[in-house]
Amino acid sequence: MVDLSRVDFKTVILVGLAVMAFAVVGGAQGFQMSLGRSMEVPSQGNEPIAVGPFLFSPALQLGWENHSNLWRSSSDPVEDEINVARLRLLFEVPIRESFVRISYNPQYRDFKNTVLRSKWEHYLKVSGDFEFSNGLTLGVDYSFIDGDSSVGEVDPGGELVFNGQRFSRHHFGVNAGYWFSSTDGLSFNVATTKVDWRGEPVSGTESWFDYTQTTARAGWLHQLSPTLVMDVSLDHRDYEPDAVTDGMREYSGNGLTVGFRGQLTEVVSTEMRFGYAETDFSAGASAVPGFEDFSGLVFDGNITWALGSESKLRLDLLRGPFASNYDFNSYYTATGGRLLFDVDRGRFFGQARVRLQTNSYGIPDSITGVKRSDDLRILSAGVGFRFTEKLSVRAAYSHEDRESPDPYGYVNDIFLLDLILGY
């Protein structure tokens, strides 16, 4: 529970009256978890400022957080309070049917009981979507992170937890499509991600490893209806840890998947991909007795229901293998779902989140002889109020519970108060 006598209300008032920014961020390849909140400043939904050819959407988020178990420890929870200031500088350039987007989000954090190597984090995203009259579509995106809290960007499945160790992450991707008729076309996607860690963990927990991941996908596009597109694709992935000592975690994988994107009905939309995948951990299979490569069903995506003009409900689903740094396990299999409810009644708005996920490991612990299995449950709820179109306050509570063999299980309760000023 929060000890109200410890809350510096003067700081909270200066930093912001209240706002929630809870919840695990969903995205491709996993439900990401970053200190219980998104690292991007939420949009207020206002019309941007025209600055020459750019549409400029600045915003400032000021907040306070209380974590009952900052390091997600099973036996020695550390409570801490954090004052946070985030800035969003978003530039967008519409070019006929195309679009260019540049977003920079610096973040400053002041921990009450913890000393980190740097109080700053930086998030940069650059993307462009282009459509051509000959049927070609092209999407390019680049993102850069320099910080320590967005561990979900490194390990989307949720094995890795915040430990204060800094890292940098570069991601670059290209998505291309070519429609050779009104209903059929070809698609090709390629992406690469590079992660580098610096220094040692502040909490003293186990660190992760540097790696490079490259993915490629090629397939056939088909317009099922004016609002729904299907694609059937072959997928390939290479995952390479940089250190020779982590060679057992290197793998390549292949899959055949079917994706759907668009409107299923007037009120139901989807962006879902499912199919079959298999991996080849050649070094892990030869080094660890009893090791088995992953092969089986995979899926990742969401279905959204529009519940009138004021609310919506979304279901996220996930199943697939993720690289592991636990004992002699090269990977774990994550299977989970998340239900998100959003309601907006003008000045008042709210959100609720429920996430259930199981992470399964194939190789028994080298000391206990027990196979690890993590059952992750996250419950979040929050409410907000808009004073004006450009000023809102929100408050939220999030409960994290990971049941796992000692010392990997934890419980963490998060209280969030924020104020958002801007667009």
Secondary structure per residue as TSV (DSSP state, phi and psi in degrees):
chain	resnum	aa	ss	phi	psi
A	1	M	-	360.0	155.2
A	2	V	-	-80.4	128.7
A	3	D	-	-84.2	103.2
A	4	L	G	-65.2	-22.4
A	5	S	G	-68.9	-17.3
A	6	R	G	-93.3	-8.4
A	7	V	-	-78.2	124.8
A	8	D	-	-83.9	91.8
A	9	F	H	-68.2	-28.8
A	10	K	H	-62.6	-43.5
A	11	T	H	-64.9	-42.2
A	12	V	H	-61.6	-41.7
A	13	I	H	-65.4	-42.0
A	14	L	H	-68.8	-39.2
A	15	V	H	-78.9	-29.0
A	16	G	-	157.2	146.8
A	17	L	S	-73.5	-45.5
A	18	A	-	173.2	135.3
A	19	V	-	-168.0	146.1
A	20	M	-	-88.2	146.6
A	21	A	-	-146.0	72.6
A	22	F	-	-90.7	-167.0
A	23	A	S	74.4	149.4
A	24	V	-	-67.6	135.5
A	25	V	E	-87.3	127.5
A	26	G	E	-88.6	152.7
A	27	G	E	-174.6	-175.6
A	28	A	T	-63.0	144.4
A	29	Q	T	62.3	44.6
A	30	G	E	123.4	160.0
A	31	F	E	-92.9	106.9
A	32	Q	E	-79.9	149.5
A	33	M	-	-132.4	117.3
A	34	S	S	-137.1	86.9
A	35	L	T	53.7	30.3
A	36	G	T	81.7	5.5
A	37	R	S	-152.3	167.7
A	38	S	-	-76.9	147.8
A	39	M	S	-88.5	-2.0
A	40	E	S	-99.8	142.0
A	41	V	-	-70.4	126.2
A	42	P	-	-61.8	150.6
A	43	S	-	-81.1	142.7
A	44	Q	-	-88.9	-7.1
A	45	G	-	78.9	19.1
A	46	N	-	-90.4	158.9
A	47	E	-	-65.1	132.8
A	48	P	-	-71.0	170.0
A	49	I	E	-90.5	130.9
A	50	A	E	-80.1	118.6
A	51	V	E	-126.5	92.4
A	52	G	T	60.7	-128.7
A	53	P	T	-80.4	-6.7
A	54	F	E	-95.1	149.7
A	55	L	E	-105.8	114.9
A	56	F	E	-104.8	126.2
A	57	S	E	-126.5	86.2
A	58	P	E	-86.4	154.7
A	59	A	E	-160.9	152.3
A	60	L	E	-126.7	129.8
A	61	Q	E	-117.7	123.3
A	62	L	E	-120.2	131.4
A	63	G	E	-155.0	172.1
A	64	W	E	-132.8	139.5
A	65	E	E	-129.9	148.7
A	66	N	E	-130.0	123.5
A	67	H	E	-114.1	126.4
A	68	S	S	-76.0	-20.4
A	69	N	S	-148.8	75.3
A	70	L	T	-55.7	-41.4
A	71	W	T	-92.7	7.2
A	72	R	-	53.1	52.7
A	73	S	-	-92.9	146.8
A	74	S	S	-82.9	-26.0
A	75	S	S	-126.1	-17.9
A	76	D	-	-136.5	69.7
A	77	P	-	-66.3	137.9
A	78	V	-	-114.2	115.8
A	79	E	-	-83.6	141.5
A	80	D	E	-151.2	154.0
A	81	E	E	-115.1	144.0
A	82	I	E	-133.5	126.1
A	83	N	E	-94.3	131.2
A	84	V	E	-128.1	139.7
A	85	A	E	-131.1	124.0
A	86	R	E	-123.9	141.7
A	87	L	E	-120.0	135.5
A	88	R	E	-114.7	122.9
A	89	L	E	-118.7	102.5
A	90	L	E	-116.0	124.1
A	91	F	E	-119.2	130.7
A	92	E	E	-128.6	141.2
A	93	V	E	-128.7	102.4
A	94	P	E	-77.8	130.6
A	95	I	E	-129.6	92.6
A	96	R	T	53.6	-115.9
A	97	E	T	-89.7	7.1
A	98	S	E	-112.3	171.0
A	99	F	E	-153.5	137.6
A	100	V	E	-123.8	135.7
A	101	R	E	-134.0	130.4
A	102	I	E	-128.5	123.1
A	103	S	E	-131.3	129.4
A	104	Y	E	-127.4	125.8
A	105	N	E	-126.9	92.2
A	106	P	E	-79.6	150.6
A	107	Q	E	-138.6	132.6
A	108	Y	E	-116.7	132.6
A	109	R	E	-128.4	138.7
A	110	D	E	-122.1	104.3
A	111	F	E	-84.4	140.2
A	112	K	S	-77.0	-40.8
A	113	N	S	-115.1	-0.8
A	114	T	-	-122.9	139.0
A	115	V	-	-109.8	113.0
A	116	L	-	-98.2	164.9
A	117	R	S	-70.7	-25.8
A	118	S	-	-151.1	140.2
A	119	K	S	-88.3	-4.3
A	120	W	E	-103.8	146.6
A	121	E	E	-134.4	152.9
A	122	H	E	-134.4	134.9
A	123	Y	E	-131.9	120.2
A	124	L	E	-125.8	133.6
A	125	K	E	-134.9	132.9
A	126	V	E	-131.2	127.1
A	127	S	E	-146.3	156.3
A	128	G	E	-146.0	137.7
A	129	D	E	-123.9	125.6
A	130	F	E	-129.4	136.0
A	131	E	E	-121.6	136.2
A	132	F	-	-119.3	154.6
A	133	S	T	-67.5	-19.2
A	134	N	T	-86.0	6.9
A	135	G	S	98.2	-1.5
A	136	L	E	-86.2	133.4
A	137	T	E	-121.0	143.8
A	138	L	E	-141.9	128.9
A	139	G	E	-124.8	132.7
A	140	V	E	-129.3	134.0
A	141	D	E	-143.0	145.0
A	142	Y	E	-136.8	135.8
A	143	S	E	-136.0	148.1
A	144	F	E	-137.3	134.4
A	145	I	E	-126.9	132.8
A	146	D	E	-129.9	105.5
A	147	G	E	-178.6	-156.5
A	148	D	S	-140.0	-14.3
A	149	S	S	-94.2	-21.8
A	150	S	-	-85.3	57.6
A	151	V	G	-67.6	-20.4
A	152	G	G	-65.0	-19.8
A	153	E	G	-76.7	-19.9
A	154	V	T	-93.1	-44.2
A	155	D	-	-131.3	86.1
A	156	P	T	-64.0	-19.2
A	157	G	T	-76.8	-21.0
A	158	G	S	104.6	9.7
A	159	E	-	-70.7	-46.3
A	160	L	S	-74.9	134.6
A	161	V	-	-121.1	163.1
A	162	F	-	-58.3	127.7
A	163	N	-	-136.2	6.6
A	164	G	S	85.8	-2.6
A	165	Q	-	-79.7	131.4
A	166	R	E	-83.4	151.5
A	167	F	E	-150.1	163.5
A	168	S	E	-123.3	144.8
A	169	R	E	-135.6	123.0
A	170	H	E	-111.0	133.8
A	171	H	E	-135.1	132.8
A	172	F	E	-136.3	132.7
A	173	G	E	-142.2	151.0
A	174	V	E	-131.8	127.6
A	175	N	E	-120.8	124.7
A	176	A	E	-128.6	144.4
A	177	G	E	-139.9	148.3
A	178	Y	E	-137.3	115.9
A	179	W	E	-93.3	108.5
A	180	F	S	-90.3	-4.7
A	181	S	S	-149.7	179.8
A	182	S	S	-71.5	-16.2
A	183	T	S	-124.4	-11.5
A	184	D	E	-133.1	150.0
A	185	G	E	-165.2	-176.1
A	186	L	E	-122.7	149.3
A	187	S	E	-130.9	151.2
A	188	F	E	-149.4	127.4
A	189	N	E	-130.0	137.0
A	190	V	E	-140.7	141.9
A	191	A	E	-151.1	151.7
A	192	T	E	-137.6	141.8
A	193	T	E	-130.0	134.0
A	194	K	E	-126.4	125.3
A	195	V	E	-120.7	129.4
A	196	D	E	-130.1	129.6
A	197	W	E	-99.0	151.8
A	198	R	E	-131.9	133.8
A	199	G	S	73.5	-166.4
A	200	E	-	-110.3	158.5
A	201	P	-	-61.6	140.1
A	202	V	S	-70.9	-35.9
A	203	S	S	-79.3	-11.3
A	204	G	-	84.2	2.6
A	205	T	-	-80.7	174.8
A	206	E	-	-65.9	137.5
A	207	S	-	-87.6	175.3
A	208	W	-	-101.0	-159.3
A	209	F	-	-137.3	156.2
A	210	D	-	-73.0	144.0
A	211	Y	E	-156.6	162.7
A	212	T	E	-126.3	131.0
A	213	Q	E	-123.1	133.2
A	214	T	E	-126.3	132.0
A	215	T	E	-127.4	151.2
A	216	A	E	-145.2	144.0
A	217	R	E	-144.2	134.4
A	218	A	E	-137.5	139.5
A	219	G	E	-167.7	-170.7
A	220	W	E	-108.5	132.7
A	221	L	E	-101.7	141.1
A	222	H	E	-143.0	129.9
A	223	Q	E	-86.1	102.6
A	224	L	E	-72.2	-33.8
A	225	S	E	-153.7	172.9
A	226	P	T	-58.2	-19.1
A	227	T	T	-121.0	6.5
A	228	L	E	-137.6	127.6
A	229	V	E	-116.4	137.0
A	230	M	E	-114.8	147.1
A	231	D	E	-139.6	142.9
A	232	V	E	-113.9	121.9
A	233	S	E	-135.4	151.2
A	234	L	E	-96.8	132.1
A	235	D	E	-116.7	146.2
A	236	H	E	-141.5	142.1
A	237	R	E	-141.1	137.1
A	238	D	E	-120.2	128.6
A	239	Y	E	-123.7	117.8
A	240	E	E	-129.4	104.9
A	241	P	E	-64.0	145.7
A	242	D	S	-74.6	-37.8
A	243	A	S	-79.9	140.8
A	244	V	G	-61.9	-33.4
A	245	T	G	-67.3	-16.4
A	246	D	G	-101.3	19.3
A	247	G	G	-60.3	-27.6
A	248	M	G	-67.5	-13.8
A	249	R	G	-95.6	-0.3
A	250	E	-	-77.0	138.5
A	251	Y	E	-155.3	164.4
A	252	S	E	-127.1	151.2
A	253	G	E	-142.3	152.1
A	254	N	E	-135.1	152.5
A	255	G	E	-158.4	162.1
A	256	L	E	-123.3	118.6
A	257	T	E	-131.7	157.1
A	258	V	E	-120.2	129.8
A	259	G	E	-119.7	148.4
A	260	F	E	-129.9	135.6
A	261	R	E	-144.0	123.9
A	262	G	E	135.0	-157.6
A	263	Q	E	-92.8	122.9
A	264	L	S	-81.4	-41.8
A	265	T	S	-139.9	-173.1
A	266	E	S	-65.1	-25.3
A	267	V	S	-116.8	-4.4
A	268	V	E	-121.5	124.7
A	269	S	E	-124.2	162.4
A	270	T	E	-149.6	153.7
A	271	E	E	-142.2	88.4
A	272	M	E	-130.6	142.8
A	273	R	E	-136.5	133.4
A	274	F	E	-146.9	159.9
A	275	G	E	168.1	-149.4
A	276	Y	E	-124.3	138.6
A	277	A	E	-141.3	154.6
A	278	E	E	-142.9	153.9
A	279	T	E	-122.8	162.3
A	280	D	E	-133.3	96.2
A	281	F	-	-94.7	79.4
A	282	S	H	-63.1	-41.2
A	283	A	H	-72.5	-40.4
A	284	G	H	-65.0	-39.5
A	285	A	H	-64.8	-34.3
A	286	S	H	-83.5	-22.0
A	287	A	H	-95.8	-23.1
A	288	V	S	-119.9	116.9
A	289	P	T	-62.1	137.3
A	290	G	T	83.1	3.1
A	291	F	-	-69.4	137.9
A	292	E	-	-129.5	132.1
A	293	D	-	-66.5	155.6
A	294	F	-	-78.0	138.2
A	295	S	E	-154.5	134.1
A	296	G	E	154.0	-164.6
A	297	L	E	-69.7	137.2
A	298	V	E	-132.4	146.8
A	299	F	E	-155.6	155.2
A	300	D	E	-163.6	125.0
A	301	G	E	156.2	-162.7
A	302	N	E	-151.0	159.6
A	303	I	E	-128.4	132.3
A	304	T	E	-122.3	132.8
A	305	W	E	-110.4	126.3
A	306	A	E	-87.6	111.8
A	307	L	-	-96.7	63.1
A	308	G	S	83.4	-173.2
A	309	S	S	-78.7	-10.3
A	310	E	S	-106.8	-12.1
A	311	S	E	-152.7	162.6
A	312	K	E	-151.8	156.2
A	313	L	E	-127.8	133.5
A	314	R	E	-131.6	137.8
A	315	L	E	-114.4	119.4
A	316	D	E	-99.5	139.1
A	317	L	E	-129.1	147.3
A	318	L	E	-151.0	134.1
A	319	R	E	-154.4	132.1
A	320	G	E	169.5	171.2
A	321	P	E	-88.3	144.3
A	322	F	E	-133.2	142.5
A	323	A	E	-60.5	142.1
A	324	S	-	-119.9	153.2
A	325	N	-	-118.6	20.9
A	326	Y	S	-96.9	116.9
A	327	D	T	51.1	-128.0
A	328	F	T	-99.9	15.9
A	329	N	-	-84.9	122.5
A	330	S	S	-80.4	-23.4
A	331	Y	E	-155.8	167.4
A	332	Y	E	-133.8	159.0
A	333	T	E	-105.8	121.1
A	334	A	E	-101.6	130.9
A	335	T	E	-133.5	121.7
A	336	G	E	-164.4	174.1
A	337	G	E	-147.2	158.1
A	338	R	E	-143.7	132.3
A	339	L	E	-110.4	126.9
A	340	L	E	-121.7	129.5
A	341	F	E	-122.9	129.3
A	342	D	E	-127.4	135.9
A	343	V	E	-134.2	140.2
A	344	D	E	-138.9	112.1
A	345	R	E	-114.8	41.4
A	346	G	T	88.1	-105.6
A	347	R	T	-71.5	-32.9
A	348	F	E	-102.5	140.6
A	349	F	E	-149.7	162.0
A	350	G	E	-158.4	167.7
A	351	Q	E	-147.5	154.8
A	352	A	E	-145.6	144.0
A	353	R	E	-137.6	138.8
A	354	V	E	-134.2	123.8
A	355	R	E	-127.8	130.1
A	356	L	E	-126.9	131.9
A	357	Q	E	-153.3	144.3
A	358	T	E	-121.6	129.0
A	359	N	E	-109.5	119.4
A	360	S	E	-110.8	139.0
A	361	Y	E	-117.1	143.8
A	362	G	S	-94.3	-25.1
A	363	I	S	-103.3	127.5
A	364	P	-	-62.5	152.3
A	365	D	-	-58.6	135.6
A	366	S	T	-68.2	-17.1
A	367	I	T	-102.4	-49.3
A	368	T	T	-87.8	-22.5
A	369	G	-	76.4	9.8
A	370	V	-	-102.9	138.2
A	371	K	-	-76.5	130.5
A	372	R	-	-78.5	140.9
A	373	S	E	-144.6	125.8
A	374	D	E	-104.6	127.2
A	375	D	E	-108.1	112.1
A	376	L	E	-105.1	128.3
A	377	R	E	-129.5	128.3
A	378	I	E	-132.1	125.6
A	379	L	E	-120.0	132.0
A	380	S	E	-139.5	146.3
A	381	A	E	-154.0	146.6
A	382	G	E	-160.9	160.3
A	383	V	E	-134.3	157.2
A	384	G	E	-145.0	164.7
A	385	F	E	-142.0	134.6
A	386	R	E	-99.4	116.8
A	387	F	E	-73.1	-45.1
A	388	T	E	-140.8	-178.0
A	389	E	T	-63.9	-25.4
A	390	K	T	-111.4	2.6
A	391	L	E	-135.6	119.8
A	392	S	E	-138.8	155.4
A	393	V	E	-127.0	148.0
A	394	R	E	-147.0	154.1
A	395	A	E	-139.4	146.1
A	396	A	E	-152.6	161.3
A	397	Y	E	-132.6	138.9
A	398	S	E	-135.5	135.8
A	399	H	E	-118.7	121.0
A	400	E	E	-110.5	133.2
A	401	D	E	-142.1	114.2
A	402	R	E	-115.0	110.4
A	403	E	E	-86.6	119.9
A	404	S	-	-157.8	155.2
A	405	P	T	-56.9	144.1
A	406	D	T	-56.3	139.9
A	407	P	T	-104.6	35.5
A	408	Y	T	-100.6	-11.5
A	409	G	-	-82.3	158.0
A	410	Y	E	-163.8	162.7
A	411	V	E	-130.4	133.8
A	412	N	E	-140.1	128.0
A	413	D	E	-109.3	131.4
A	414	I	E	-123.2	127.8
A	415	F	E	-111.2	133.1
A	416	L	E	-127.3	135.6
A	417	L	E	-131.7	129.4
A	418	D	E	-144.9	158.5
A	419	L	E	-130.6	137.8
A	420	I	E	-124.6	126.9
A	421	L	E	-123.5	122.4
A	422	G	E	141.2	-151.4
A	423	Y	-	-103.1	360.0
